[in-house]
Amino acid sequence: MRTTYVVAAIVASLFVIACGGNLVPPQPIPEAFAGRWVGAASVKIGDDAPRGYDAFATVDANGDVAHVGGFCPDGSGDADMISFEGRLGWEGMIECQPTWLAGCRVVFRYTLAKATLSLDSVLTIEASGTAERTPLTSACADEPSLTMHFTGVRG
């Protein structure tokens, strides 16, 4: 019984966070989000300059949940996002495979994301979290904030 209350509290909290404090049930995912999207992404780690790369995202719209893939630089990393006010939102944990950036081994960990679709059919995904840098040198010995920005068109 206690587990039921804990799960209900977590789900309610996600709705409140995703909706900016308003407790609103998830809405059906707009079909326009569905598909494969190609474009560019950039990641910013702490105070470092943003680093760009070619990227893609996939969105599978199913009822009131959108399965979104492609958060990580290698194309992996999936999240089930809910719809609210024409946007998609998610909170949880995505841990990407280690990658090398600026001489540091880095693991991206995303904990929050949102996706929007413009009137001219451009998908934008913004995600945030932390980047664990393996301390191979003193420059890599920290865990700064991480942001990712993706924009893409159907492809």
TIVO-2410 file (N, C-alpha, C; in nm, 3 decimals):
# residues 155
REC num residu      c1      c2      c3 atome chaine
REC   1      M   0.082  -0.119   0.000     N      A
REC   1      M   0.000   0.000   0.000    CA      A
REC   1      M   0.087   0.125   0.000     C      A
REC   2      R   0.195   0.124   0.079     N      A
REC   2      R   0.284   0.239   0.085    CA      A
REC   2      R   0.347   0.266  -0.051     C      A
REC   3      T   0.381   0.161  -0.125     N      A
REC   3      T   0.439   0.176  -0.258    CA      A
REC   3      T   0.343   0.249  -0.351     C      A
REC   4      T   0.214   0.219  -0.342     N      A
REC   4      T   0.115   0.286  -0.425    CA      A
REC   4      T   0.114   0.435  -0.399     C      A
REC   5      Y   0.120   0.475  -0.272     N      A
REC   5      Y   0.122   0.617  -0.238    CA      A
REC   5      Y   0.250   0.684  -0.288     C      A
REC   6      V   0.364   0.615  -0.277     N      A
REC   6      V   0.490   0.672  -0.322    CA      A
REC   6      V   0.487   0.692  -0.473     C      A
REC   7      V   0.442   0.591  -0.547     N      A
REC   7      V   0.433   0.603  -0.693    CA      A
REC   7      V   0.338   0.715  -0.732     C      A
REC   8      A   0.222   0.724  -0.667     N      A
REC   8      A   0.126   0.830  -0.695    CA      A
REC   8      A   0.187   0.967  -0.668     C      A
REC   9      A   0.263   0.979  -0.560     N      A
REC   9      A   0.327   1.107  -0.527    CA      A
REC   9      A   0.431   1.145  -0.631     C      A
REC  10      I   0.508   1.048  -0.678     N      A
REC  10      I   0.609   1.076  -0.780    CA      A
REC  10      I   0.544   1.121  -0.909     C      A
REC  11      V   0.442   1.049  -0.952     N      A
REC  11      V   0.371   1.086  -1.076    CA      A
REC  11      V   0.311   1.225  -1.064     C      A
REC  12      A   0.247   1.255  -0.952     N      A
REC  12      A   0.188   1.387  -0.931    CA      A
REC  12      A   0.296   1.495  -0.932     C      A
REC  13      S   0.411   1.467  -0.872     N      A
REC  13      S   0.521   1.564  -0.870    CA      A
REC  13      S   0.571   1.593  -1.011     C      A
REC  14      L   0.582   1.488  -1.095     N      A
REC  14      L   0.626   1.508  -1.232    CA      A
REC  14      L   0.530   1.596  -1.309     C      A
REC  15      F   0.399   1.576  -1.290     N      A
REC  15      F   0.300   1.659  -1.356    CA      A
REC  15      F   0.314   1.804  -1.311     C      A
REC  16      V   0.333   1.826  -1.182     N      A
REC  16      V   0.346   1.961  -1.129    CA      A
REC  16      V   0.470   2.028  -1.186     C      A
REC  17      I   0.583   1.956  -1.188     N      A
REC  17      I   0.708   2.012  -1.240    CA      A
REC  17      I   0.694   2.040  -1.389     C      A
REC  18      A   0.643   1.942  -1.465     N      A
REC  18      A   0.633   1.957  -1.610    CA      A
REC  18      A   0.539   2.069  -1.649     C      A
REC  19      C   0.442   2.096  -1.568     N      A
REC  19      C   0.342   2.197  -1.603    CA      A
REC  19      C   0.367   2.330  -1.533     C      A
REC  20      G   0.486   2.351  -1.483     N      A
REC  20      G   0.519   2.478  -1.422    CA      A
REC  20      G   0.444   2.504  -1.294     C      A
REC  21      G   0.410   2.400  -1.219     N      A
REC  21      G   0.344   2.418  -1.092    CA      A
REC  21      G   0.195   2.393  -1.096     C      A
REC  22      N   0.135   2.380  -1.213     N      A
REC  22      N  -0.008   2.354  -1.224    CA      A
REC  22      N  -0.032   2.205  -1.239     C      A
REC  23      L  -0.112   2.147  -1.152     N      A
REC  23      L  -0.141   2.005  -1.158    CA      A
REC  23      L  -0.242   1.980  -1.269     C      A
REC  24      V  -0.191   1.937  -1.385     N      A
REC  24      V  -0.273   1.913  -1.504    CA      A
REC  24      V  -0.239   1.773  -1.555     C      A
REC  25      P  -0.338   1.691  -1.586     N      A
REC  25      P  -0.307   1.558  -1.638    CA      A
REC  25      P  -0.242   1.568  -1.775     C      A
REC  26      P  -0.164   1.466  -1.814     N      A
REC  26      P  -0.101   1.472  -1.946    CA      A
REC  26      P  -0.206   1.476  -2.055     C      A
REC  27      Q  -0.169   1.539  -2.165     N      A
REC  27      Q  -0.259   1.553  -2.279    CA      A
REC  27      Q  -0.211   1.461  -2.390     C      A
REC  28      P  -0.296   1.428  -2.485     N      A
REC  28      P  -0.251   1.345  -2.598    CA      A
REC  28      P  -0.134   1.413  -2.670     C      A
REC  29      I  -0.040   1.333  -2.713     N      A
REC  29      I   0.077   1.386  -2.785    CA      A
REC  29      I   0.032   1.430  -2.924     C      A
REC  30      P   0.059   1.554  -2.962     N      A
REC  30      P   0.026   1.596  -3.098    CA      A
REC  30      P   0.102   1.512  -3.200     C      A
REC  31      E   0.031   1.459  -3.300     N      A
REC  31      E   0.091   1.373  -3.402    CA      A
REC  31      E   0.206   1.442  -3.476     C      A
REC  32      A   0.204   1.574  -3.482     N      A
REC  32      A   0.309   1.647  -3.554    CA      A
REC  32      A   0.448   1.622  -3.496     C      A
REC  33      F   0.456   1.581  -3.368     N      A
REC  33      F   0.586   1.552  -3.307    CA      A
REC  33      F   0.647   1.422  -3.361     C      A
REC  34      A   0.563   1.329  -3.406     N      A
REC  34      A   0.609   1.196  -3.443    CA      A
REC  34      A   0.699   1.199  -3.567     C      A
REC  35      G   0.805   1.116  -3.565     N      A
REC  35      G   0.891   1.101  -3.681    CA      A
REC  35      G   1.037   1.103  -3.646     C      A
REC  36      R   1.118   1.102  -3.750     N      A
REC  36      R   1.264   1.111  -3.736    CA      A
REC  36      R   1.303   1.254  -3.771     C      A
REC  37      W   1.386   1.313  -3.688     N      A
REC  37      W   1.428   1.451  -3.703    CA      A
REC  37      W   1.580   1.456  -3.715     C      A
REC  38      V   1.631   1.530  -3.814     N      A
REC  38      V   1.775   1.544  -3.834    CA      A
REC  38      V   1.812   1.691  -3.823     C      A
REC  39      G   1.930   1.715  -3.766     N      A
REC  39      G   1.972   1.853  -3.750    CA      A
REC  39      G   2.104   1.860  -3.679     C      A
REC  40      A   2.115   1.956  -3.591     N      A
REC  40      A   2.240   1.981  -3.519    CA      A
REC  40      A   2.211   1.993  -3.370     C      A
REC  41      A   2.308   1.950  -3.293     N      A
REC  41      A   2.299   1.964  -3.147    CA      A
REC  41      A   2.426   2.031  -3.098     C      A
REC  42      S   2.416   2.091  -2.983     N      A
REC  42      S   2.534   2.145  -2.917    CA      A
REC  42      S   2.525   2.111  -2.769     C      A
REC  43      V   2.640   2.084  -2.710     N      A
REC  43      V   2.646   2.061  -2.566    CA      A
REC  43      V   2.736   2.166  -2.505     C      A
REC  44      K   2.698   2.211  -2.388     N      A
REC  44      K   2.778   2.307  -2.312    CA      A
REC  44      K   2.802   2.247  -2.175     C      A
REC  45      I   2.928   2.236  -2.140     N      A
REC  45      I   2.968   2.178  -2.012    CA      A
REC  45      I   3.029   2.290  -1.928     C      A
REC  46      G   2.963   2.321  -1.817     N      A
REC  46      G   3.013   2.426  -1.728    CA      A
REC  46      G   3.036   2.556  -1.803     C      A
REC  47      D   3.156   2.612  -1.787     N      A
REC  47      D   3.191   2.737  -1.852    CA      A
REC  47      D   3.258   2.717  -1.987     C      A
REC  48      D   3.272   2.591  -2.032     N      A
REC  48      D   3.336   2.564  -2.161    CA      A
REC  48      D   3.250   2.618  -2.274     C      A
REC  49      A   3.313   2.644  -2.388     N      A
REC  49      A   3.239   2.686  -2.507    CA      A
REC  49      A   3.152   2.571  -2.555     C      A
REC  50      P   3.036   2.600  -2.613     N      A
REC  50      P   2.951   2.493  -2.666    CA      A
REC  50      P   3.022   2.416  -2.777     C      A
REC  51      R   2.993   2.287  -2.786     N      A
REC  51      R   3.050   2.202  -2.891    CA      A
REC  51      R   2.934   2.146  -2.972     C      A
REC  52      G   2.942   2.164  -3.104     N      A
REC  52      G   2.834   2.121  -3.191    CA      A
REC  52      G   2.863   1.989  -3.260     C      A
REC  53      Y   2.758   1.921  -3.301     N      A
REC  53      Y   2.770   1.796  -3.377    CA      A
REC  53      Y   2.640   1.770  -3.451     C      A
REC  54      D   2.651   1.693  -3.560     N      A
REC  54      D   2.532   1.649  -3.633    CA      A
REC  54      D   2.457   1.551  -3.545     C      A
REC  55      A   2.324   1.559  -3.547     N      A
REC  55      A   2.246   1.474  -3.458    CA      A
REC  55      A   2.112   1.440  -3.521     C      A
REC  56      F   2.046   1.343  -3.459     N      A
REC  56      F   1.910   1.308  -3.499    CA      A
REC  56      F   1.832   1.275  -3.373     C      A
REC  57      A   1.701   1.282  -3.385     N      A
REC  57      A   1.612   1.244  -3.276    CA      A
REC  57      A   1.495   1.168  -3.338     C      A
REC  58      T   1.441   1.075  -3.263     N      A
REC  58      T   1.321   1.004  -3.307    CA      A
REC  58      T   1.213   1.027  -3.203     C      A
REC  59      V   1.091   1.046  -3.251     N      A
REC  59      V   0.977   1.066  -3.161    CA      A
REC  59      V   0.867   0.969  -3.204     C      A
REC  60      D   0.829   0.882  -3.113     N      A
REC  60      D   0.719   0.789  -3.135    CA      A
REC  60      D   0.604   0.833  -3.046     C      A
REC  61      A   0.502   0.893  -3.106     N      A
REC  61      A   0.388   0.943  -3.030    CA      A
REC  61      A   0.285   0.832  -3.012     C      A
REC  62      N   0.250   0.804  -2.886     N      A
REC  62      N   0.156   0.697  -2.857    CA      A
REC  62      N   0.065   0.742  -2.743     C      A
REC  63      G  -0.052   0.791  -2.776     N      A
REC  63      G  -0.145   0.835  -2.672    CA      A
REC  63      G  -0.095   0.957  -2.600     C      A
REC  64      D  -0.074   0.945  -2.468     N      A
REC  64      D  -0.028   1.060  -2.391    CA      A
REC  64      D   0.120   1.050  -2.354     C      A
REC  65      V   0.196   0.961  -2.423     N      A
REC  65      V   0.339   0.947  -2.399    CA      A
REC  65      V   0.412   0.952  -2.533     C      A
REC  66      A   0.522   1.026  -2.538     N      A
REC  66      A   0.607   1.029  -2.657    CA      A
REC  66      A   0.741   0.968  -2.620     C      A
REC  67      H   0.778   0.863  -2.690     N      A
REC  67      H   0.909   0.801  -2.668    CA      A
REC  67      H   1.009   0.876  -2.756     C      A
REC  68      V   1.103   0.947  -2.693     N      A
REC  68      V   1.198   1.031  -2.764    CA      A
REC  68      V   1.337   0.970  -2.750     C      A
REC  69      G   1.402   0.947  -2.862     N      A
REC  69      G   1.537   0.889  -2.862    CA      A
REC  69      G   1.636   0.981  -2.927     C      A
REC  70      G   1.762   0.969  -2.887     N      A
REC  70      G   1.870   1.045  -2.948    CA      A
REC  70      G   1.928   1.154  -2.861     C      A
REC  71      F   1.918   1.141  -2.729     N      A
REC  71      F   1.971   1.245  -2.640    CA      A
REC  71      F   2.124   1.247  -2.636     C      A
REC  72      C   2.187   1.131  -2.656     N      A
REC  72      C   2.332   1.119  -2.642    CA      A
REC  72      C   2.403   1.144  -2.775     C      A
REC  73      P   2.530   1.186  -2.770     N      A
REC  73      P   2.604   1.213  -2.895    CA      A
REC  73      P   2.611   1.094  -2.990     C      A
REC  74      D   2.606   0.970  -2.938     N      A
REC  74      D   2.612   0.853  -3.026    CA      A
REC  74      D   2.473   0.811  -3.076     C      A
REC  75      G   2.369   0.889  -3.048     N      A
REC  75      G   2.234   0.858  -3.094    CA      A
REC  75      G   2.153   0.775  -2.997     C      A
REC  76      S   2.213   0.730  -2.888     N      A
REC  76      S   2.139   0.653  -2.787    CA      A
REC  76      S   2.074   0.750  -2.689     C      A
REC  77      G   2.012   0.696  -2.585     N      A
REC  77      G   1.951   0.779  -2.482    CA      A
REC  77      G   1.807   0.810  -2.511     C      A
REC  78      D   1.717   0.741  -2.443     N      A
REC  78      D   1.573   0.754  -2.466    CA      A
REC  78      D   1.502   0.806  -2.342     C      A
REC  79      A   1.389   0.874  -2.366     N      A
REC  79      A   1.305   0.921  -2.256    CA      A
REC  79      A   1.159   0.915  -2.299     C      A
REC  80      D   1.070   0.882  -2.207     N      A
REC  80      D   0.927   0.888  -2.231    CA      A
REC  80      D   0.877   1.022  -2.180     C      A
REC  81      M   0.837   1.109  -2.272     N      A
REC  81      M   0.796   1.244  -2.238    CA      A
REC  81      M   0.644   1.255  -2.240     C      A
REC  82      I   0.592   1.346  -2.158     N      A
REC  82      I   0.448   1.372  -2.155    CA      A
REC  82      I   0.421   1.506  -2.221     C      A
REC  83      S   0.299   1.526  -2.265     N      A
REC  83      S   0.259   1.648  -2.334    CA      A
REC  83      S   0.189   1.743  -2.236     C      A
REC  84      F   0.221   1.870  -2.248     N      A
REC  84      F   0.151   1.974  -2.173    CA      A
REC  84      F   0.163   2.104  -2.251     C      A
REC  85      E   0.050   2.169  -2.269     N      A
REC  85      E   0.046   2.300  -2.337    CA      A
REC  85      E   0.123   2.300  -2.468     C      A
REC  86      G   0.112   2.192  -2.548     N      A
REC  86      G   0.177   2.186  -2.678    CA      A
REC  86      G   0.325   2.155  -2.676     C      A
REC  87      R   0.380   2.126  -2.557     N      A
REC  87      R   0.522   2.091  -2.544    CA      A
REC  87      R   0.532   1.951  -2.488     C      A
REC  88      L   0.652   1.896  -2.491     N      A
REC  88      L   0.679   1.768  -2.427    CA      A
REC  88      L   0.774   1.794  -2.312     C      A
REC  89      G   0.758   1.721  -2.202     N      A
REC  89      G   0.846   1.738  -2.087    CA      A
REC  89      G   0.882   1.604  -2.025     C      A
REC  90      W   0.999   1.601  -1.961     N      A
REC  90      W   1.049   1.478  -1.899    CA      A
REC  90      W   1.142   1.513  -1.784     C      A
REC  91      E   1.141   1.427  -1.682     N      A
REC  91      E   1.236   1.436  -1.571    CA      A
REC  91      E   1.272   1.294  -1.534     C      A
REC  92      G   1.399   1.265  -1.517     N      A
REC  92      G   1.445   1.130  -1.486    CA      A
REC  92      G   1.595   1.124  -1.494     C      A
REC  93      M   1.649   1.015  -1.554     N      A
REC  93      M   1.793   1.000  -1.568    CA      A
REC  93      M   1.825   0.929  -1.699     C      A
REC  94      I   1.905   0.993  -1.781     N      A
REC  94      I   1.963   0.932  -1.900    CA      A
REC  94      I   2.113   0.942  -1.883     C      A
REC  95      E   2.181   0.828  -1.885     N      A
REC  95      E   2.327   0.828  -1.875    CA      A
REC  95      E   2.384   0.779  -2.008     C      A
REC  96      C   2.463   0.864  -2.071     N      A
REC  96      C   2.521   0.833  -2.201    CA      A
REC  96      C   2.652   0.756  -2.185     C      A
REC  97      Q   2.689   0.686  -2.293     N      A
REC  97      Q   2.818   0.618  -2.295    CA      A
REC  97      Q   2.929   0.723  -2.286     C      A
REC  98      P   3.042   0.688  -2.224     N      A
REC  98      P   3.152   0.785  -2.215    CA      A
REC  98      P   3.198   0.832  -2.353     C      A
REC  99      T   3.238   0.957  -2.360     N      A
REC  99      T   3.292   1.016  -2.482    CA      A
REC  99      T   3.413   1.100  -2.444     C      A
REC 100      W   3.492   1.138  -2.540     N      A
REC 100      W   3.611   1.221  -2.515    CA      A
REC 100      W   3.585   1.362  -2.563     C      A
REC 101      L   3.605   1.459  -2.477     N      A
REC 101      L   3.594   1.601  -2.511    CA      A
REC 101      L   3.709   1.676  -2.448     C      A
REC 102      A   3.782   1.750  -2.530     N      A
REC 102      A   3.891   1.835  -2.481    CA      A
REC 102      A   3.987   1.759  -2.390     C      A
REC 103      G   4.020   1.635  -2.428     N      A
REC 103      G   4.116   1.556  -2.351    CA      A
REC 103      G   4.061   1.495  -2.224     C      A
REC 104      C   3.931   1.504  -2.202     N      A
REC 104      C   3.869   1.447  -2.083    CA      A
REC 104      C   3.770   1.337  -2.122     C      A
REC 105      R   3.765   1.232  -2.044     N      A
REC 105      R   3.661   1.128  -2.060    CA      A
REC 105      R   3.537   1.181  -1.989     C      A
REC 106      V   3.425   1.191  -2.062     N      A
REC 106      V   3.305   1.256  -2.009    CA      A
REC 106      V   3.185   1.163  -2.020     C      A
REC 107      V   3.106   1.158  -1.912     N      A
REC 107      V   2.978   1.087  -1.913    CA      A
REC 107      V   2.869   1.192  -1.895     C      A
REC 108      F   2.781   1.204  -1.996     N      A
REC 108      F   2.668   1.296  -1.986    CA      A
REC 108      F   2.557   1.229  -1.906     C      A
REC 109      R   2.499   1.303  -1.813     N      A
REC 109      R   2.383   1.256  -1.736    CA      A
REC 109      R   2.274   1.363  -1.745     C      A
REC 110      Y   2.169   1.333  -1.821     N      A
REC 110      Y   2.058   1.427  -1.835    CA      A
REC 110      Y   1.951   1.394  -1.732     C      A
REC 111      T   1.894   1.498  -1.672     N      A
REC 111      T   1.790   1.479  -1.570    CA      A
REC 111      T   1.661   1.554  -1.600     C      A
REC 112      L   1.661   1.643  -1.699     N      A
REC 112      L   1.543   1.723  -1.730    CA      A
REC 112      L   1.547   1.759  -1.878     C      A
REC 113      A   1.431   1.751  -1.945     N      A
REC 113      A   1.427   1.787  -2.087    CA      A
REC 113      A   1.290   1.840  -2.125     C      A
REC 114      K   1.288   1.921  -2.231     N      A
REC 114      K   1.162   1.966  -2.289    CA      A
REC 114      K   1.180   1.970  -2.440     C      A
REC 115      A   1.070   1.953  -2.511     N      A
REC 115      A   1.072   1.958  -2.657    CA      A
REC 115      A   0.957   2.044  -2.705     C      A
REC 116      T   0.984   2.123  -2.808     N      A
REC 116      T   0.882   2.208  -2.868    CA      A
REC 116      T   0.888   2.190  -3.019     C      A
REC 117      L   0.777   2.221  -3.083     N      A
REC 117      L   0.768   2.213  -3.228    CA      A
REC 117      L   0.716   2.347  -3.278     C      A
REC 118      S   0.793   2.412  -3.365     N      A
REC 118      S   0.754   2.543  -3.414    CA      A
REC 118      S   0.648   2.531  -3.524     C      A
REC 119      L   0.587   2.641  -3.557     N      A
REC 119      L   0.485   2.642  -3.662    CA      A
REC 119      L   0.543   2.603  -3.798     C      A
REC 120      D   0.674   2.627  -3.818     N      A
REC 120      D   0.737   2.588  -3.944    CA      A
REC 120      D   0.803   2.451  -3.933     C      A
REC 121      S   0.755   2.368  -3.840     N      A
REC 121      S   0.795   2.226  -3.825    CA      A
REC 121      S   0.944   2.207  -3.795     C      A
REC 122      V   0.996   2.284  -3.702     N      A
REC 122      V   1.131   2.264  -3.651    CA      A
REC 122      V   1.119   2.214  -3.508     C      A
REC 123      L   1.177   2.097  -3.483     N      A
REC 123      L   1.175   2.039  -3.349    CA      A
REC 123      L   1.294   2.092  -3.270     C      A
REC 124      T   1.269   2.138  -3.149     N      A
REC 124      T   1.374   2.183  -3.058    CA      A
REC 124      T   1.367   2.101  -2.931     C      A
REC 125      I   1.480   2.047  -2.891     N      A
REC 125      I   1.490   1.973  -2.765    CA      A
REC 125      I   1.598   2.039  -2.681     C      A
REC 126      E   1.566   2.068  -2.557     N      A
REC 126      E   1.663   2.123  -2.463    CA      A
REC 126      E   1.667   2.030  -2.343     C      A
REC 127      A   1.788   1.992  -2.304     N      A
REC 127      A   1.805   1.902  -2.190    CA      A
REC 127      A   1.915   1.956  -2.100     C      A
REC 128      S   1.908   1.919  -1.972     N      A
REC 128      S   2.010   1.963  -1.877    CA      A
REC 128      S   2.042   1.851  -1.780     C      A
REC 129      G   2.156   1.863  -1.717     N      A
REC 129      G   2.201   1.764  -1.620    CA      A
REC 129      G   2.343   1.797  -1.576     C      A
REC 130      T   2.425   1.693  -1.565     N      A
REC 130      T   2.565   1.710  -1.526    CA      A
REC 130      T   2.655   1.629  -1.619     C      A
REC 131      A   2.781   1.666  -1.622     N      A
REC 131      A   2.881   1.596  -1.701    CA      A
REC 131      A   2.991   1.549  -1.607     C      A
REC 132      E   3.002   1.418  -1.590     N      A
REC 132      E   3.108   1.365  -1.504    CA      A
REC 132      E   3.234   1.350  -1.586     C      A
REC 133      R   3.337   1.426  -1.548     N      A
REC 133      R   3.465   1.419  -1.619    CA      A
REC 133      R   3.562   1.338  -1.536     C      A
REC 134      T   3.620   1.236  -1.598     N      A
REC 134      T   3.716   1.151  -1.529    CA      A
REC 134      T   3.844   1.231  -1.507     C      A
REC 135      P   3.894   1.230  -1.385     N      A
REC 135      P   4.012   1.313  -1.353    CA      A
REC 135      P   4.143   1.257  -1.407     C      A
REC 136      L   4.159   1.263  -1.540     N      A
REC 136      L   4.287   1.225  -1.599    CA      A
REC 136      L   4.389   1.336  -1.579     C      A
REC 137      T   4.339   1.459  -1.572     N      A
REC 137      T   4.421   1.575  -1.539    CA      A
REC 137      T   4.341   1.661  -1.443     C      A
REC 138      S   4.403   1.760  -1.384     N      A
REC 138      S   4.331   1.846  -1.290    CA      A
REC 138      S   4.218   1.923  -1.361     C      A
REC 139      A   4.231   1.948  -1.492     N      A
REC 139      A   4.127   2.019  -1.565    CA      A
REC 139      A   4.000   1.935  -1.580     C      A
REC 140      C   4.014   1.804  -1.563     N      A
REC 140      C   3.899   1.716  -1.580    CA      A
REC 140      C   3.836   1.673  -1.448     C      A
REC 141      A   3.883   1.722  -1.338     N      A
REC 141      A   3.842   1.672  -1.207    CA      A
REC 141      A   3.723   1.749  -1.150     C      A
REC 142      D   3.612   1.749  -1.221     N      A
REC 142      D   3.493   1.814  -1.167    CA      A
REC 142      D   3.370   1.753  -1.232     C      A
REC 143      E   3.252   1.796  -1.189     N      A
REC 143      E   3.126   1.750  -1.245    CA      A
REC 143      E   3.037   1.872  -1.270     C      A
REC 144      P   3.068   1.948  -1.377     N      A
REC 144      P   2.995   2.071  -1.403    CA      A
REC 144      P   2.856   2.046  -1.461     C      A
REC 145      S   2.781   2.154  -1.471     N      A
REC 145      S   2.648   2.147  -1.531    CA      A
REC 145      S   2.661   2.115  -1.680     C      A
REC 146      L   2.553   2.061  -1.736     N      A
REC 146      L   2.550   2.020  -1.875    CA      A
REC 146      L   2.420   2.069  -1.937     C      A
REC 147      T   2.427   2.129  -2.054     N      A
REC 147      T   2.307   2.161  -2.130    CA      A
REC 147      T   2.324   2.112  -2.272     C      A
REC 148      M   2.214   2.068  -2.332     N      A
REC 148      M   2.215   2.023  -2.470    CA      A
REC 148      M   2.101   2.094  -2.542     C      A
REC 149      H   2.128   2.138  -2.663     N      A
REC 149      H   2.027   2.204  -2.745    CA      A
REC 149      H   2.028   2.137  -2.882     C      A
REC 150      F   1.912   2.087  -2.926     N      A
REC 150      F   1.898   2.022  -3.056    CA      A
REC 150      F   1.791   2.094  -3.136     C      A
REC 151      T   1.817   2.118  -3.264     N      A
REC 151      T   1.714   2.163  -3.356    CA      A
REC 151      T   1.720   2.077  -3.479     C      A
REC 152      G   1.604   2.035  -3.527     N      A
REC 152      G   1.602   1.949  -3.644    CA      A
REC 152      G   1.474   1.959  -3.723     C      A
REC 153      V   1.481   1.910  -3.844     N      A
REC 153      V   1.366   1.905  -3.934    CA      A
REC 153      V   1.342   1.758  -3.969     C      A
REC 154      R   1.224   1.729  -4.021     N      A
REC 154      R   1.194   1.591  -4.061    CA      A
REC 154      R   1.297   1.543  -4.162     C      A
REC 155      G   1.339   1.420  -4.141     N      A
REC 155      G   1.437   1.367  -4.234    CA      A
REC 155      G   1.439   1.219  -4.244     C      A
***
